[in-house]
Amino acid sequence: MRSLRLALQAMLITLLISFAASVGARTTTAASSSGYTQTRYPIVLVHGLFGFDQLFGTIDYFYGITDGLRSGGATVYAVELSQLGNDVTRGNQLIAQLENLQAVYGYSKFNLIGHSQGGLDVRYAAAVRPDLVASVSTFGTPHTGSAVADGIATVAPAGSAQRALAVAFATALGNLIDTFSGGNNPQNALDALSQLTTSGTAQFNAQFPAGMPTSSCGSGAAVVNGIRYYSSGGTSVLTNVLDPSDLLLGAGSLFFSGSANDGLVGQCSSHWGTVIRDNYDWNHLDEVNQLLGLRGVFSSDPVAVYRDQANRLKGLGL
């Protein structure tokens, strides 16, 4: 009887997985129709802390997402900014690259999509050069700071040996990623840490408030100065036993004292403008389909979610 019960359970699990796969296949097929992601303005993808455009010329930061958007007709660019820096430095680097794309190809505006700190960078660009920006979409961005950054600042206070060691390690890692991605960007770990704390983002938000939620965990204005604002985020941490990055995010989640988070960013901190969804079954790296596509078996497909966002922008004539 026990063997029969186990066999029936295995059969049920197999059927459930097959059903989920078939639903996913139908959704992907429906969304893959010609022109599904063909926005009026090009899409520019902006990475977060320790990010890159492409490692070794082959591994995209937005893993599979760039190709997924292009397959539906979108014109897509992935930029590379300093792996470590504040959002004025990184934001100005982004603006310079937008201006270059405009000069070379004649684009009038761009749809900016930022992950993590990249979401703050695209907000900066929208505030400083609104003439270049049609929309801002952020994924897993710490708009009101990260408990992890606050924790590091507390554990390794200014002037301490711990702070010096952390800065040295972070800078070395940032330079390594920059080299492997073919960049030549300056690194400033202290600026990055300060920017991502609760106090650092509060100062940033006071200067660049467009889209700020009207309550602590609510939504903000959908349109400011003709620019649309969207946000999304995840609230899972340990999503795939094969993904070694889950362990680091699991450690990061300890700083949140039990409140919902993705391992680096709290659920409410991800809110800005129109909140599309703040509880995807993703951790911080799942939000860009990393590590190499490993995520929860039944979680939403990040590629499909980004494609849907492009289609949303297309529907608005953007």
HELIX and SHEET records of a PDB file:
HELIX    1   1 ARG A    2  ALA A   31  1                                  30    
HELIX    2   2 ILE A   65  SER A   71  1                                   7    
HELIX    3   3 ASP A   87  TYR A  105  1                                  19    
HELIX    4   4 GLN A  117  VAL A  128  1                                  12    
HELIX    5   5 PRO A  130  LEU A  132  5                                   3    
HELIX    6   6 ALA A  147  VAL A  155  1                                   9    
HELIX    7   7 ALA A  161  PHE A  180  1                                  20    
HELIX    8   8 ALA A  189  LEU A  196  1                                   8    
HELIX    9   9 THR A  198  GLN A  207  1                                  10    
HELIX   10  10 SER A  245  SER A  253  1                                   9    
HELIX   11  11 LEU A  254  PHE A  256  5                                   3    
HELIX   12  12 CYS A  268  SER A  270  5                                   3    
HELIX   13  13 ASP A  286  VAL A  288  5                                   3    
HELIX   14  14 PRO A  302  GLY A  315  1                                  14    
SHEET    1   A 6 VAL A  76  VAL A  79  0                                        
SHEET    2   A 6 ILE A  43  VAL A  46  1                                        
SHEET    3   A 6 PHE A 110  HIS A 115  1                                        
SHEET    4   A 6 VAL A 133  PHE A 139  1                                        
SHEET    5   A 6 ILE A 227  GLY A 234  1                                        
SHEET    6   A 6 VAL A 223  VAL A 224 -1                                        
SHEET    1   B 6 VAL A  76  VAL A  79  0                                        
SHEET    2   B 6 ILE A  43  VAL A  46  1                                        
SHEET    3   B 6 PHE A 110  HIS A 115  1                                        
SHEET    4   B 6 VAL A 133  PHE A 139  1                                        
SHEET    5   B 6 ILE A 227  GLY A 234  1                                        
SHEET    6   B 6 THR A 274  TYR A 280  1                                        
SHEET    1   C 2 GLN A  54  LEU A  55  0                                        
SHEET    2   C 2 ILE A  59  ASP A  60 -1                                        
END                                                                             
